[in-house]
């Protein structure tokens, strides 16, 4: 899988233009502030339907404009399709071959990508939402039917929280939403457990290469509405949600369910969130991301896009060399940013096309 070209309109500081890409390694270079990360962000937008840097649409739209858009031509083993996102201040619309996709969440999973950015340490050190989002996003990349359960669960959760905040809130009004949440939570919990078990095996192999001295990498879901040692069932989850009713009415918020679960990461039996050093956290992130690439490739029999933004500024030579060797070992399309003076060192060992970004204009170098 690759993206052969993209068309930009009023996206951040990037000029309105059509850009062609290599189906292998694309090295995006230029001085700081010229738009290199913005180009990576635009490509990622076609994958995630949202920015990895901000949730505010207006920050993506060029100053003085009312909307922005990114469209791309995706090459698959079975053919070509055009996908795109149109952004307005308070809305996003997704398109496939000029047909709008509703709701926009059904756009997800069409163009899987794995991002490497300077903010990735937050996966280890930050809050649970980041870890849940990472797992659920790539779980959908591997198993798209799960998206319907995610959508249904989030819809029921939204209605339940609205009911809890209303003046008429009572157990009878909340119970139907608990029932819907429980049915879809069963599918989510089951899929997450299976996915995490596979990710742990894949990530452990990579982590051993990056940091053999740090001890074994382990991944564990901390679940709020299920018993870890038992098979999840809709009835058992429903009973747990119902039992939390008084507490939720007091707090006016849903406190149990997959939306509150967390991923615990340990190395050598040490909780990485609280005790891992910066270097240890970087090795964990690299192992997780490479493990995710492995799982996506196995599930889809094609590679995700690999987006690396300013990775050399965050990694020592050993980690950088090993990361690039592992990424470039397959037939993957990659996008890598760097400055003209500090091209990612390891990337120059491999065949690549260079794109120069100057004042928002992207051109072959």
Buried (B, 14 or more C-beta within 10 A) or exposed (E): BBBBBBBBBBBBEBBBBEBBBBBBBBBBBBEEEBBBBBBBBBBBBBBBBBBBBEEEBBEBBBEEEEBBBBBBBBBEEEEEBBBBBBBBEEEBBBBBEEEEBEEBBBBBBBBBBBBBBEEBBBBBBEEBEBBBEBBBBBBBBBBBEBBBBBBBBBBBBEBBBEBBEEEEBEEEBBBEBBBBBBBBBBBBBBBBBEBBEBBBEBBBEBBBBBBEEBBEBBBBBEBBBBEEEEEBBBEBBBBBBBEBBEEBBEEEEBBBBBBBBBBBBBBBEBEBBEEBEEBBBBBBBBBBBBBBBBBBBEBBEBBBBBBBBBBBEBBEEEBBBBBBEBBBEEEBBBBBBBBEEEBBBBBEEBEBBBBBBBEBBBEEB
